Amino acid sequence: MERRVVAVQAEEDEMVRQRQRQLVRERGRRIKAAAELGLARSSSGGRQWGRALGRRALLLRKGPATAALSSSTLLLETSAGQEESKQGKAMEGEAEQEEEEEEEMMVDEKVAVLRQLVPGGEAMAVERLLDETADYIAALRAQVGVMRALACLLSGLGSPPEKEISVTPEKPI
């Protein structure tokens, strides 16, 4: 009799833990969607990354399966394009151009990574991508500052230390 009570109690405890994990995942999904939507709205609709984040935030609100599908589709499309680009460049064989091609491939790979990091950057020209990236980084820094202030306020620590966040890069590019 005692074993049954212990077994039933263990099952109930496991169900409670699973429900708690589910609630934490749901809360995390909502927080992420709210943060991305806030960041998208801060771009005033004039930036490609802002519009892309807005679309992604709406997908996150619908559910994690929809958002995972759309982001994995984008990654597959981007990586397929990268492979085609690499194969086309590998066919050229002149010795003088090999060094230039290798350097160009390195730049292309870095641009491809940047396109994956900046929302909506998959189809942008390099110049526009760099401009959008700079604006996106500035918006992310501002969001981090707001989130730190909220965390300090909510944790009871009062206001965060007054430290100005520079929006310009410290090292020239």
Residue, then its C-alpha position, 0 to 999 in steps of 0.5 A: m500500500e505504501r509503495r503505491v502511495v509513493a509511486v502516485q506521489a512521484e508521478e504527481d511530482e513529475m507532472v508538476r515539474q513538467r508543467q513548471r518547465q512548460l510554463v517557463r518555456e512559454r514565459g521565455r517565448r513571450i519575453k523574446a517575442a516582446a523584446e523583438l517586437g519592441l526592438a522592431r518598433s524602435s526602428s520606426g519601420g524604416r529599417q529592413w531588420g526592424r521589419a524582419l524582427g516584427r515579422r519574426a515576433l508575430l511568428l513567435r506569438k503564434g507558436p514556437a513551431t512556426a518560428a522554428l520552421s521559418s528560421s530554419t528555412l531561411l538558414l537552408e536557403t542561405s547555406a545553399g546559396q553559399e555552396e553554389s557561390k563557393q563551387g562557382k569560384a573554385m572552378e577558376g584556376e589562374a595562379e595570380q587570381e588564387e590569392e584574390e579569390e581566397e580573400e574574396m571567399m573569406v569576405d563572402e563567408k563573413v558577409a554570409v554570416l552577417r546576413q544570418l545575424v541581421p534580421g532581414g539581411e538575407a537579400m541585401a546588398v553589402e553596402r546596405l547590409l553594413d548600414e543596417t548592421a550599424d543601426y541594428i547594433a545601436a538599437l541592440r545596445a539601447q535595448v540592453g540598457v533598458m533591460r539592465a535598468l528593468a532588471c535592476l529595478l525589478s530586483g530591488l537594487g534600485s537604479p543601475p549605475e550611470k554609465e553611458i553606452s557609446v553607440t559609435p565603435e571604439k576602434p575605426i573599421 
